């Protein structure tokens, strides 16, 4: 995975995990890869992966069954969607509008682009 230097790696991994939940790759109450497996897959230190798991557990997206592993929490889809929406509105949309303003894009231009996608 290529990481963006402007954002903490554990949050970028959390985005990846949230995307897996939202896209249905990981379903509610299903076991997910272990901290070790994910750290190898993402090529990061296991402590970084553990920080991601702890963050998502604090957000009620994951839960841990001691000795068995991590699972997607019941209700995680809605929570993951809320987290993604909050991040989008707080971080991406303001940058989008700042760039649109710099480029003199009109509201009509933006609406037209929205309808094309």
Buried (B, 14 or more C-beta within 10 A) or exposed (E): EEEEEEEBBBBBBBBBBBEBBBEEEBEBEEEBBBBEEBBEEBEBEEEBBBBBBBBBBEBBBBBEEEEEBBBBBEEBBEBBEEBBEEBEEEEEEEEEEEEBEEEEBEEEEEEEEEEEE
